[in-house]
Amino acid sequence: MGEITTNHYLVLATVLFFIGTLGVLGRRGALTVLMSIELMLNAVNLVLIAGSRQWGNLDGQMIAFFVIAIAAVEAAVGLAILMAIFRAKESVNLDELSALNE
């Protein structure tokens, strides 16, 4: 077995980001879209931490920490909005939510 290099991390991050993009573009459920966005943010975190490992400083890890904090806030606010929409519309299907003011 060989050593795990930065390229391995970058390939994994690319695959995760691609899966997240497919989830955002191909799904109708709002919860699945939120999970796909979280997957994309985690792929970006992986790139930041791999870059930090490559260059030997902690800058990428600090930025990844802030991205994690922002993702937690995004998840909380997104779920609160979804709950409010579900109470009003009885559905969280994105195709049915094209006009939110009705």
Secondary structure, 3 states (H helix, E strand, C coil): CCCCCHHHHHHHHHHHHHHHHHHHHHCCEHHHHHHHHHHHHHHHHHHHHHHHHHHCCCHHHHHHHHHHHHHHHHHHHHHHHHHHHHHHHCCCECCCCCCCCC
